[in-house]
Amino acid sequence: MSNRSFFLTTTALISGLGLSTASFGADLYVEGAPAIPTVLPAVSGVNGKISVEGGLFDEEGFGALSGSISLPLGHRFGLQIDGSVGTLDDEFFGSAGGHLFWRDPAYGLLGVYGSFTAIDGIDGEVSRLGVESEYYWNQFTLKGVVGAEFIDVGAPANYDETNLFAFS
């Protein structure tokens, strides 16, 4: 059997068993063919992540479950929904957030951000609404979020406050 036949046969067997990585037609290079620029989507498909955390914080037990799902909304737009639930010293907290954004994977991201967090132990809530941006520079990403933060705390503090927030 020639090297070419052996290579094609083993490649077909490995691919048929699901043991190889996917390859795409965009990877094919034909000598002398004009380059066709490929514009990547904002979100390639539905994807998500889950995180489980726990430990001690200031001598109190802590545990949390967090998750996130991203969805494509057309070619240039996407939506990400975040959620988290947990306990700190037997007090429940939960949060939900969302990002609606335009994204070009070769350049950057621009979008709106919102979140809501509730903490039972202090009868408190924190809401945030802002804008976010990312700039992709080679292997580096410059990222920032800025907006308004609304704090409502019940007993024992009893206060409402509106602040500017920012993070990267």
PEVENVEN-V313582 format. One record per backbone hydrogen bond with DSSP energy under -1.0 kcal/mol. CO is the residue of the C=O (numbers start at 1). NH is the residue of the N-H. E is the energy in kcal/mol with one decimal. If there is no record, write none. Layout:
<<CO/NH/E> <CO/NH/E>>
//
This chain:
<<2/6/-2.6> <3/7/-2.7> <4/8/-2.5> <5/9/-2.4> <6/10/-2.6> <7/11/-2.3> <8/12/-2.1> <9/13/-2.1> <10/14/-2.6> <11/15/-2.7> <12/16/-2.3> <13/17/-1.5> <14/19/-2.3> <15/18/-1.3> <24/27/-1.9> <25/28/-1.5> <30/33/-2.3> <47/70/-3.4> <49/68/-2.2> <51/66/-2.9> <53/64/-2.5> <55/62/-2.6> <57/60/-1.4> <60/57/-3.0> <61/89/-2.4> <62/55/-2.3> <63/87/-2.5> <64/53/-2.7> <65/85/-2.3> <66/51/-3.0> <67/83/-2.4> <68/49/-2.2> <69/81/-2.7> <70/47/-1.8> <71/79/-2.3> <75/42/-2.9> <76/103/-2.5> <77/73/-2.8> <78/101/-2.4> <79/71/-3.0> <80/99/-2.4> <81/69/-2.2> <82/97/-2.3> <83/67/-2.7> <84/95/-2.8> <85/65/-2.9> <86/93/-2.3> <87/63/-2.1> <88/91/-1.1> <91/88/-2.0> <92/120/-2.5> <93/86/-2.3> <94/118/-2.9> <95/84/-2.3> <96/116/-2.7> <97/82/-2.6> <98/114/-2.1> <99/80/-2.5> <100/112/-2.5> <101/78/-2.4> <102/110/-2.4> <104/107/-2.4> <104/108/-1.5> <107/136/-2.8> <108/104/-2.8> <109/134/-2.2> <110/102/-2.9> <111/132/-2.5> <112/100/-1.9> <113/130/-2.8> <114/98/-2.8> <115/128/-2.4> <116/96/-2.4> <117/126/-2.5> <118/94/-2.1> <119/124/-2.5> <120/123/-1.4> <123/154/-1.8> <124/119/-2.9> <125/152/-2.7> <126/117/-2.5> <127/150/-3.2> <128/115/-2.1> <129/148/-2.5> <130/113/-2.9> <131/146/-2.3> <132/111/-2.4> <133/144/-2.3> <134/109/-2.1> <135/142/-2.7> <137/140/-2.5> <140/137/-3.1> <142/135/-2.6> <144/133/-2.4> <145/167/-2.2> <146/131/-2.6> <147/165/-2.6> <148/129/-2.2> <149/163/-2.9> <150/127/-2.5> <151/161/-2.6> <152/125/-2.4> <153/159/-1.8> <154/158/-3.2> <159/153/-2.8> <161/151/-3.4> <163/149/-3.2> <165/147/-2.2> <167/145/-2.5>>
//
